[in-house]
Amino acid sequence: MRIGIDIGGTFTDIVCIEEDGTKLVRKVPSTPDNYSRCILQTFPSIIEENKSSPDKIQEIIHGTTVATNALLQGTGAPTGLITTSGFRDVLELRRIRMPELYNWNWDKPPDLVERRWRKEVEERIDAKGNVIKPLNTQQAEAVIDEIANERIESLAICLINSYTNPIHEEKLAEIVRQKYPQINISVSSQILREVREYERTATTVVNAYVLPLVKTYVDSLQNSLKDLRIKSPLLIMQSNGGVMTAEASTKQPVFIIESGPAAGVIASQALAKKLDLANAITFDMGGTTAKASIVEGGNLKIATEYEVGSSLSSASRLIKGGGHLIRIPAIDIAEVGAGGGSIAWLDAAQELHIGPKSAGSYPGPVCYSKGGTEVTITDANLVLGYINPEGLVGGGLPLDQEKAKEALTKQIAEPLGLELVTAAYGIHLLGNSTMIRAVRAVSTERGRDLRDSVLIAFGGSGPVHACQMGRSLEMKQAIIPPHSGLFSAFGLLSADIEHHRIQTCYQNSRKANFRELNHLMKRMETEVTALLLKEGFSLKEITMYRAIDLRYSGQSYELTLPISKDPISADTIHKLENAFDKEHEKTYGHRASLDESYTLVNLRLVGKVTQQTISLSSSSFNKISSKKSCSREAYFGPKYGWIETPLLTRSDLLGNLKQGPFLIDEFDTTVVIQPDCQVTVDDSENIIIDFLQNR
């Protein structure tokens, strides 16, 4: 058996796949006080239902939000920072950017390391790696003693130009380990071997800040699995879409900050390749947030940096400065606080807003009857007739429609002077508008035409909103995969083992030192190969992917482009420059003149071990066999009003064209098909939706 576990803010999805392809799933409320508890409570029943034993589990792949939550809630470990004399305030100065230019009340996020815990040491290395001023070890020991006396739990070490020569950082780390072995250490040259002192410092500090918490969580989960006599390896999803061993995640947790959202994009990529889709937009709407990404030509869009804790700017996601910067490769995902549990509220001017605050799983939406008192998107969808009133997860979570109506009337409809259904539909549409911002952030803001893409919608609430979203975005088609409410958990089981490395190599492309470039690339390959061999993989299983960050000379930021496995040569550079011109024009709308010079900035390497792929078809458990009626009333806006809407299953649509409206109640979600939509189901049980008015 292989098991995938995706922990969300509201539900935890667990998928078990046996060797013969048999699938067993669980969708249980998350336990925010201890996310591992719901996992451990569920495992025994999975093993029992499979009539199996713990030793039959081959591997467990886990997507976690522990590190993200620590950053968002400010619950990381007390952290210190040691840096070069004169650079103590790099972390606080940041990029001197303000995302809300005219908002005098805006405050930047608090620094993860207080100024009194940021210490300087005397040393200096130049940009070529030469030691200008040796490390003053006596002064360094005194600084380390000061930090230890402050009782910090984690220490970030980030010295100027250590990316070219890490000798002083390594010496500092050695002193700390000898004198204070209880302090967790994060060294910048081991986390991010790249130029730009703020970006490197910020990334290393984030790693240090979440390291003790992630280590405690992972160790606790592994010990609990051992108590259940499960000896299989635990793998953790990374932000870049690959997975890493549990041991590696406890040393470099900065790589798993966006662990959860990445899994759904991986599953979407596999689906896009299977269906031969040129371009796809992924739309993942869960209980707490909605996420969007892009699959282009079968490939993921990887961002070299992102921010955690900043809201999505209404003007552009490219506006930075509102969160904690992490310069680690990650799937380019835009996220907004608009999930099924997002709270609808009125401001002082009686203007309606959605999120970002969420009711979560506890107390949850009003209709859960678990103590929730604030109206959410789920409550509105229930009032509109979109969600099965018998309950979620196959009836395992009963819903109270009357409570939702009462709360929505008092909190939204009456204050705005609206009818109940108008207020509910307004919440539904406003939720769509908020989520559309995320889709545009990864598409039109990147120079992509949405009309050329297919929308892949999943998550517990994604299929409820897919039709409205696709029509509003002027897309022609949407796809709802089988197991859509558990799609991210399946994505975990499709992810590959990956380790990433980066090395700055400032060179003019026309004067490139090919010997040095190939030496640096070879060194990274050796490091990654040794790491994967240590984790138990063979040389035959390992594949290397290489890329270079390039920019026009004089630019501040670069684009990442792949290169072949052959040694870097003049032909490599020529092809790279041509590819850069095309990508620059695609992204920014223009390219430079033919005589423009280029600068090679960073070499990148990914060592990958490909995992086995899985099939998502045969979704027999997704059919609700206990439905008591063949239709229910649903509201489709003022144009159509209330319609007695048929309840169908995927098998009803197999090979047939069916005109909306109708509803498909499934174990893990409800698919809402709006009027003016034409639907069929393919042989793999994917629901194919055509938006007739957009064609």
Secondary structure, DSSP 8 states (H G I E B T S, - for coil): -EEEEEE-SSEEEEEEE-TTS-EEEEEEE--TT-HHHHHHHHHHHHHHHTT--GGG--EEEEE--HHHHHHHHT-S--EEEEEETT-TTHHHHTT---SSTT-TT------SS-GGGEEEE--EE-TTS-EEE---HHHHHHHHHHHHHTT-SEEEEE-TTTTT--HHHHHHHHHHHHH-TTSEEEEHHHH---S-HHHHHHHHHHHHHHHHHHHHHHHHHHHHHHHTT--S-EEEE-TTS-EEEHHHHTT-GGGGTTHHHHHHHHHHHHHHHHTT-SEEEEEEE-SS-EEEEEEETTEE-EES-EEES----SS-TT---SSEEE-S-EE--EEES-STTEEEEE-TT--EEEEEEE-TTTT--GGG-SS--S-BHHHHHHHTT-S-TT-BGGGTB---HHHHHHHHIIIIIHHHT--HHHHHHHHHHHHHHHHHHHHHHHTGGGT--GGG-EEEEESSSHHHHHHHHHHHTT-SEEEE-TTGGGHHHHHHTT--EEEEEEEEEEEEGGG--HHHHHHHHHHHHHHHHHHHHHTT--GGGEEEEEEEEEEETT-S--EEEEE-SS---HHHHHHHHHHHHHHHHHHHS----TT--EEEEEEEEEEEE----------GGGS-TT-S-SEEEEE--TTT-EEEEEB--HHHHBT--EES-EEEE-SS-EEEE-TTEEEEE-TT--EEEEEGGG-
